[in-house]
């Protein structure tokens, strides 16, 4: 509410919000895909989103902010989604990732991605998934990316560090000075486990301790561990800087663990989070909340303007969210990694939908957290 | 004979039969229509009170949540449940905050028992 009206009286936002965690949350559940649910289909998801009545379309909101058509301004981040396999099945996952997913990036696509990493001037390589470390060539991406002088980021679910075959990860990440971006929705167990499954919190703390032990998050090491919090429910995240202070103090006091920055990321109504909204009958309420909190400053700073997202099959997207909704780049520009052409991609028109309100609400949201200081 | 509608579960009461309506919360600022100078002063001050200061945004939201229960304001309870969540509080912290409000309310009644005892001594033998 403070985002919507700075002099805010008791919130205009009457979220029915988040009930306390309801009972046990299984650690691993079948994905929507496995259960053959209608919302496993991106077409079905886009259909639901397009039918939600909103006071204004995203395109109109941008128009009023003087930002339509929205164009990319360059490519600063190549975000490679290596596949949908994951050892967790978080309830808010926009990828519908899980152990039963088999989509993984092929050698041909990965070879081409690495060629681009090595021969283009894109400074940052952001590796995501699923759990990206499960890809058999994940180490090679890190090694070749770093050898090419790139900043390499690993979007890590933390619990992967505790699997028997992945105990090498902290040492390997530190050796290659990879930035670790790890999810931890809350500094206490209940909310974290409600979103990510029972026992995930405890293992996540253990994983952070392992990362701290090799220097991650420790002052002067230069090894960066950033944490991500997605709201566990249908509310918008609060002030990122205030939450970061709180998270640091609480994690240090309770568990003696350290990290660098906290990123707040708004939940986007896609895949399993959309299924949750639908099951609760809260899709309209949530999208309206996002749309009502539209912030033109956040809109100007959306990550799609500087990101190029590659899907496991080599298709190019403006962001990982468009990837999951199967909304490829606008027609007329190179649409697969095999046709990669920076000159043709840099000023491309971004493909939009109602879900985009998620990145422009309040203080904004991106893979690097809030886009507006608060 | 009572009409069968009178036997409904109170939870099924329609909104227009209650004094408190959730839809009224976002209309709070309408209070400024008749006395805009006063409302502007209030809302400015209100915003300043909740700005991050010596207390964190989470601490202020939890205090507000507790006070909301003490003053029994349903609008405020909705608003500061949302604000507590947004500012990183969890259900356990929020429940403890409500207990703080309840303890002060209960204690406030009970401590007046001393007043009763004083008067009792004045009247008794």
Boltz contact constraints between the chains, C-beta under 6 A:
constraints:
  - contact:
      token1: [A, 6]
      token2: [B, 47]
      max_distance: 6.0
  - contact:
      token1: [A, 7]
      token2: [B, 43]
      max_distance: 6.0
  - contact:
      token1: [A, 7]
      token2: [B, 44]
      max_distance: 6.0
  - contact:
      token1: [A, 7]
      token2: [B, 47]
      max_distance: 6.0
  - contact:
      token1: [A, 9]
      token2: [B, 28]
      max_distance: 6.0
  - contact:
      token1: [A, 10]
      token2: [B, 75]
      max_distance: 6.0
  - contact:
      token1: [A, 10]
      token2: [B, 76]
      max_distance: 6.0
  - contact:
      token1: [A, 10]
      token2: [B, 79]
      max_distance: 6.0
  - contact:
      token1: [A, 11]
      token2: [B, 79]
      max_distance: 6.0
  - contact:
      token1: [A, 11]
      token2: [B, 82]
      max_distance: 6.0
  - contact:
      token1: [A, 12]
      token2: [B, 26]
      max_distance: 6.0
  - contact:
      token1: [A, 13]
      token2: [B, 82]
      max_distance: 6.0
  - contact:
      token1: [A, 14]
      token2: [B, 22]
      max_distance: 6.0
  - contact:
      token1: [A, 14]
      token2: [B, 25]
      max_distance: 6.0
  - contact:
      token1: [A, 14]
      token2: [B, 78]
      max_distance: 6.0
  - contact:
      token1: [A, 15]
      token2: [B, 82]
      max_distance: 6.0
  - contact:
      token1: [A, 17]
      token2: [B, 82]
      max_distance: 6.0
  - contact:
      token1: [A, 17]
      token2: [B, 85]
      max_distance: 6.0
  - contact:
      token1: [A, 18]
      token2: [B, 85]
      max_distance: 6.0
  - contact:
      token1: [A, 20]
      token2: [B, 91]
      max_distance: 6.0
  - contact:
      token1: [A, 188]
      token2: [B, 90]
      max_distance: 6.0
  - contact:
      token1: [A, 190]
      token2: [B, 90]
      max_distance: 6.0
  - contact:
      token1: [A, 191]
      token2: [B, 90]
      max_distance: 6.0
  - contact:
      token1: [A, 235]
      token2: [B, 82]
      max_distance: 6.0
  - contact:
      token1: [A, 235]
      token2: [B, 85]
      max_distance: 6.0
  - contact:
      token1: [A, 235]
      token2: [B, 86]
      max_distance: 6.0
  - contact:
      token1: [A, 238]
      token2: [B, 86]
      max_distance: 6.0
  - contact:
      token1: [A, 238]
      token2: [B, 87]
      max_distance: 6.0
  - contact:
      token1: [A, 239]
      token2: [B, 57]
      max_distance: 6.0
  - contact:
      token1: [A, 242]
      token2: [B, 52]
      max_distance: 6.0
  - contact:
      token1: [A, 242]
      token2: [B, 56]
      max_distance: 6.0
  - contact:
      token1: [A, 242]
      token2: [B, 57]
      max_distance: 6.0
  - contact:
      token1: [A, 243]
      token2: [B, 88]
      max_distance: 6.0
  - contact:
      token1: [A, 246]
      token2: [B, 56]
      max_distance: 6.0
  - contact:
      token1: [A, 246]
      token2: [B, 58]
      max_distance: 6.0
  - contact:
      token1: [A, 246]
      token2: [B, 88]
      max_distance: 6.0
